Amino acid sequence: MPSQPLLGSLAVQAPSLTPHIVHVSPSTCHDLTLFKEILKEYRRLDDSIIMRLNRANANARDKARIEDMRKGNIQDRACLQVWRELIENWSRRTTLVNYCVSVVDQTLEEKRRAIKERSDDPRAQRKLQADMFADEVKRNHVHNELAVESIVMKRSLEAFKSRCPYFSPPTPDSEAEKLWDASRQHS
């Protein structure tokens, strides 16, 4: 089995100072309702990206007035803050989806092997084939989430770039740079 990721609730619209840790297990992946509910929570940041950018801009302006900071453009700092949140969130979601893809794929492979091993018991084979059909449906749902992730990320990047047109990711962040470059090619 793949190692079980620990995922926090930092992705929700108003991140908590004490994030809730989600212990993802193979049963999480096999329970499509729970799996989709966790992804829904993680997608809240993407769903509210314009509001988050507005809020980050306002917070940066307030902070600049209070601290009388002259270094860096206010919008650049706000964009950087939201960018970091997006990247962290995308990383958590990608970890969750990839983990569940591997769990569901592994379960199907185990059932395929079991069917071959029980070639002498037609009743057991029928039961395993029925279970496999249900697992194929789960597999399709989980694999579809990879496509949904791609769409959600692209939409968020487009919204982000429309509000932060002069932003470029910090240099040491290679994963973020890959996402940024990929989004520029699709534009």
C-alpha positions as CSV (number, residue, x, y, z in Angstrom):
1,M,0.0,0.0,0.0
2,P,1.2,3.6,-0.7
3,S,2.1,5.6,2.4
4,Q,-0.9,7.3,3.9
5,P,-0.7,11.1,3.6
6,L,-1.6,13.5,6.5
7,L,-3.5,16.4,5.1
8,G,-4.4,19.5,7.0
9,S,-7.4,21.8,6.6
10,L,-5.3,24.8,5.7
11,A,-7.0,24.9,2.4
12,V,-10.4,26.0,3.6
13,Q,-11.6,29.6,3.0
14,A,-10.6,30.9,6.4
15,P,-7.6,28.8,7.5
16,S,-7.5,27.9,11.1
17,L,-4.4,28.5,13.2
18,T,-4.8,25.0,14.4
19,P,-5.5,23.0,11.3
20,H,-7.5,19.8,11.5
21,I,-5.4,16.8,10.3
22,V,-7.1,14.4,8.0
23,H,-5.8,10.9,8.2
24,V,-6.3,9.5,4.8
25,S,-6.4,5.7,4.5
26,P,-7.4,3.2,1.8
27,S,-11.0,3.3,3.2
28,T,-11.1,7.0,2.6
29,C,-10.4,6.3,-1.1
30,H,-13.0,3.6,-1.3
31,D,-15.6,5.8,0.2
32,L,-16.3,8.1,-2.8
33,T,-18.6,10.4,-0.7
34,L,-15.8,11.1,1.8
35,F,-13.2,11.4,-0.8
36,K,-15.2,14.0,-2.8
37,E,-16.1,15.8,0.4
38,I,-12.4,16.2,1.3
39,L,-11.6,17.4,-2.2
40,K,-14.5,19.9,-2.0
41,E,-13.0,21.4,1.2
42,Y,-9.6,21.7,-0.5
43,R,-11.1,23.3,-3.6
44,R,-12.7,26.2,-1.6
45,L,-9.6,28.3,-2.0
46,D,-9.7,27.9,-5.7
47,D,-13.4,28.7,-5.7
48,S,-12.9,32.0,-3.9
49,I,-9.6,33.1,-5.5
50,I,-10.9,36.6,-6.6
51,M,-12.2,37.3,-3.1
52,R,-8.9,36.0,-1.6
53,L,-6.9,38.3,-3.9
54,N,-9.0,41.3,-2.9
55,R,-8.7,40.4,0.8
56,A,-4.9,39.9,0.5
57,N,-4.6,43.3,-1.3
58,A,-6.6,45.0,1.4
59,N,-4.5,43.3,4.2
60,A,-1.2,44.3,2.5
61,R,-2.4,47.9,2.1
62,D,-3.4,48.0,5.8
63,K,-0.1,46.4,6.9
64,A,1.9,48.9,4.8
65,R,0.1,51.8,6.3
66,I,0.6,50.5,9.9
67,E,4.2,49.5,9.4
68,D,5.0,52.2,6.9
69,M,6.8,49.6,4.8
70,R,8.2,51.0,1.5
71,K,9.8,47.8,0.2
72,G,7.9,46.0,-2.5
73,N,4.6,46.8,-4.2
74,I,1.5,46.1,-2.2
75,Q,-0.1,44.1,-4.9
76,D,3.1,42.0,-5.4
77,R,3.1,41.1,-1.7
78,A,-0.6,40.2,-1.9
79,C,-0.2,38.1,-5.0
80,L,2.8,36.3,-3.4
81,Q,0.7,35.5,-0.3
82,V,-2.2,34.1,-2.4
83,W,0.3,32.2,-4.7
84,R,1.9,30.4,-1.8
85,E,-1.6,29.4,-0.4
86,L,-2.6,28.1,-3.9
87,I,0.6,26.1,-4.3
88,E,0.3,24.5,-0.8
89,N,-3.3,23.7,-1.5
90,W,-2.7,22.2,-4.9
91,S,0.1,20.1,-3.5
92,R,-2.2,18.7,-0.8
93,R,-5.0,17.9,-3.3
94,T,-2.6,16.3,-5.7
95,T,-1.2,14.2,-2.9
96,L,-4.7,13.1,-2.0
97,V,-5.8,12.3,-5.5
98,N,-2.6,10.4,-6.4
99,Y,-2.7,8.4,-3.2
100,C,-6.3,7.4,-3.9
101,V,-5.6,6.6,-7.5
102,S,-2.8,4.2,-6.4
103,V,-5.0,2.6,-3.7
104,V,-7.9,2.0,-6.0
105,D,-5.6,0.7,-8.8
106,Q,-3.9,-1.6,-6.4
107,T,-7.2,-3.0,-5.1
108,L,-8.3,-3.8,-8.7
109,E,-5.0,-5.5,-9.5
110,E,-5.3,-7.7,-6.3
111,K,-8.8,-8.7,-7.4
112,R,-7.6,-9.5,-10.9
113,R,-5.0,-11.8,-9.5
114,A,-7.5,-13.4,-7.1
115,I,-9.8,-14.2,-10.1
116,K,-6.9,-15.9,-11.9
117,E,-6.0,-17.9,-8.8
118,R,-9.6,-19.1,-8.3
119,S,-10.2,-20.3,-11.8
120,D,-11.6,-23.6,-10.3
121,D,-14.4,-21.9,-8.3
122,P,-16.9,-20.2,-10.6
123,R,-19.0,-18.9,-7.7
124,A,-16.0,-17.1,-6.1
125,Q,-15.0,-15.8,-9.5
126,R,-18.5,-14.3,-10.1
127,K,-18.4,-12.6,-6.7
128,L,-14.9,-11.2,-7.4
129,Q,-16.0,-10.0,-10.8
130,A,-19.0,-8.2,-9.3
131,D,-16.7,-6.6,-6.7
132,M,-14.3,-5.7,-9.5
133,F,-17.1,-3.9,-11.4
134,A,-17.9,-1.8,-8.4
135,D,-14.2,-1.0,-8.0
136,E,-13.9,-0.1,-11.7
137,V,-16.6,2.5,-11.1
138,K,-14.7,3.9,-8.1
139,R,-11.5,3.8,-10.2
140,N,-13.1,5.9,-12.9
141,H,-14.4,8.4,-10.4
142,V,-11.1,8.8,-8.7
143,H,-9.2,9.0,-12.0
144,N,-11.7,11.6,-13.2
145,E,-10.6,13.8,-10.3
146,L,-7.2,14.1,-12.0
147,A,-8.9,15.8,-15.0
148,V,-11.1,17.9,-12.6
149,E,-7.9,19.0,-10.8
150,S,-6.3,20.1,-14.1
151,I,-9.4,22.2,-14.9
152,V,-9.7,23.8,-11.4
153,M,-6.0,24.7,-11.4
154,K,-6.2,26.2,-14.9
155,R,-9.2,28.3,-14.0
156,S,-7.6,29.5,-10.8
157,L,-4.3,30.3,-12.6
158,E,-6.3,32.3,-15.2
159,A,-8.1,34.3,-12.4
160,F,-4.8,34.7,-10.6
161,K,-2.9,36.0,-13.6
162,S,-5.7,38.4,-14.5
163,R,-5.4,40.0,-11.1
164,C,-1.6,39.6,-10.8
165,P,-0.4,40.1,-14.4
166,Y,3.2,41.0,-13.5
167,F,3.7,38.3,-10.9
168,S,6.3,35.6,-11.4
169,P,6.8,32.8,-8.9
170,P,9.8,33.0,-6.5
171,T,12.9,31.4,-8.0
172,P,13.5,28.6,-5.5
173,D,10.0,27.2,-6.0
174,S,10.5,24.8,-9.0
175,E,7.1,23.0,-8.6
176,A,5.3,26.4,-8.6
177,E,7.3,27.5,-11.6
178,K,6.3,24.3,-13.5
179,L,2.7,25.1,-12.9
180,W,3.1,28.7,-13.9
181,D,4.9,27.8,-17.1
182,A,2.3,25.2,-17.9
183,S,-0.5,27.7,-17.4
184,R,1.2,30.2,-19.7
185,Q,1.3,27.6,-22.5
186,H,-2.4,27.0,-22.2
187,S,-3.3,30.7,-22.3
